[in-house]
Amino acid sequence: MTYLYSLLALTIGLIVPLQAAINNQLKAVVGNSTVLAALVSFSVGTIALLCIAIATGQKLSALANLPKAEAWMLIGGLLGAVFVFGTTLVAPKLGAATMLSLIITGQIIASMLFDRFGWFAMPLKDISWPRLLGAVLVVIGVLLVNFGNEWIKVKS
């Protein structure tokens, strides 16, 4: 089952640059507005999730419990909107590889902190030397993706 989840995570990673590119094209259609492109993207996603919930027999009545949720529990959608808005804004400026390498670096740093401190009930995992080395190698990869050509030109 771990392989299936790993494949799903990889697939999600493959989708991110596609989403940014599509939303950038959508932006041109909606008056060159990054905000409106992100809004349309989220609206389509909301409708799709509603259809999936209905098709899979989810009890929509459970949404009546939302007033019991603490306010901070509802910011996931806001964070997703920031992500979609941000990638739509940044992708055409930096390019997909640069954007994603920087996003991945931020994700690695935040993820290791979440694992180390168990924030928001995440399982605790120590920051071991192999994990730290992996993070450093990711950062080195980001530097090569972003500056490798310039470094090679300087040495040539």
C-alpha positions in Angstrom: 0.0 0.0 0.0 2.9 2.4 0.7 3.9 2.0 -3.0 0.5 3.1 -4.1 0.6 6.2 -1.9 4.1 6.9 -3.1 2.9 6.7 -6.7 0.0 9.0 -5.9 2.4 11.5 -4.3 4.6 11.4 -7.4 1.6 11.9 -9.6 0.5 14.9 -7.6 4.0 16.3 -8.1 3.7 15.8 -11.8 0.4 17.6 -11.9 1.7 20.8 -10.2 3.6 22.3 -13.2 0.7 21.3 -15.5 -1.8 23.1 -13.2 0.4 26.2 -13.1 0.7 26.2 -16.9 -3.0 25.7 -17.4 -3.9 28.4 -14.9 -1.5 30.8 -16.6 -3.4 30.2 -19.9 -6.7 30.7 -18.1 -5.4 34.0 -16.7 -5.2 35.3 -20.3 -8.8 34.5 -20.9 -10.1 36.2 -17.7 -8.6 39.6 -18.3 -5.0 38.7 -17.3 -6.1 38.4 -13.6 -4.2 35.9 -11.5 -6.9 36.2 -8.8 -9.7 35.4 -11.2 -7.8 32.5 -12.7 -7.3 31.1 -9.3 -10.9 31.6 -8.4 -12.1 29.8 -11.5 -9.6 27.0 -10.8 -10.9 26.6 -7.2 -14.5 26.8 -8.3 -14.0 24.0 -10.8 -12.2 22.0 -8.1 -15.0 22.6 -5.6 -17.7 21.4 -8.0 -15.5 18.3 -8.9 -15.1 17.5 -5.2 -18.9 17.9 -4.6 -19.6 15.5 -7.5 -17.1 13.0 -6.1 -18.6 13.3 -2.6 -22.1 12.6 -4.0 -20.9 9.8 -6.3 -19.1 8.0 -3.4 -22.0 8.3 -1.0 -20.4 10.8 1.4 -22.9 12.1 3.9 -23.1 15.8 3.1 -25.1 16.2 6.3 -21.8 15.9 8.1 -21.0 19.4 6.9 -23.5 20.6 9.5 -20.8 20.0 12.0 -18.6 22.7 10.6 -19.6 25.3 13.2 -18.0 23.0 15.8 -14.6 23.3 14.0 -12.1 25.8 15.4 -11.4 28.7 13.0 -7.8 27.6 12.3 -9.1 24.3 11.0 -10.7 26.1 8.0 -7.5 27.7 6.7 -6.5 24.7 4.5 -8.6 26.1 1.7 -7.0 29.5 2.1 -3.5 27.9 2.0 -4.6 26.0 -1.2 -5.8 29.3 -2.7 -2.5 30.9 -1.9 -0.7 28.0 -3.5 -2.8 28.1 -6.7 -2.6 31.9 -6.9 1.2 31.8 -6.2 2.0 29.2 -8.8 -0.2 31.0 -11.4 1.7 34.2 -10.7 5.2 32.9 -10.4 5.4 30.1 -13.0 5.5 32.5 -16.0 8.1 34.7 -14.3 10.5 32.0 -13.1 9.6 28.9 -15.2 8.3 25.6 -14.0 11.6 24.0 -12.9 12.8 27.0 -10.9 9.4 27.5 -9.3 9.0 23.9 -8.3 12.5 23.5 -7.1 12.0 26.4 -4.7 8.5 25.1 -3.7 10.0 21.7 -3.0 12.8 23.3 -0.9 10.2 25.1 1.2 8.2 21.8 1.5 11.2 19.9 2.7 12.1 22.4 5.3 8.6 22.7 6.6 8.0 19.0 6.5 11.0 18.2 8.5 9.9 20.7 11.2 6.4 19.2 11.2 7.9 15.7 11.6 10.4 16.8 14.3 7.9 18.7 16.5 4.7 16.8 15.6 2.8 20.0 14.8 -0.9 19.6 14.1 -0.8 16.0 15.3 1.7 14.8 12.6 3.7 11.7 13.6 7.0 12.5 15.3 10.1 11.6 13.3 13.6 12.7 14.3 15.8 14.7 12.0 18.4 12.0 11.5 21.7 12.4 9.5 20.3 10.5 6.5 17.2 12.7 6.4 19.2 15.9 6.9 21.6 14.8 4.1 18.7 14.2 1.9 17.4 17.7 2.5 20.8 19.2 1.8 21.0 17.2 -1.4 17.6 18.6 -2.4 18.9 22.1 -1.7 22.0 21.4 -3.8 19.7 20.2 -6.6 17.7 23.4 -6.4 20.9 25.4 -6.6 22.0 23.4 -9.7 18.6 23.8 -11.3 18.6 27.5 -10.8 22.3 28.5 -11.1 24.0 25.5 -12.7 24.2 26.9 -16.2 25.8 30.1 -14.9 28.3 28.3 -12.8 29.3 26.2 -15.8 29.7 29.3 -18.0 31.9 30.9 -15.4 34.3 27.9 -15.4 34.3 27.4 -19.2 
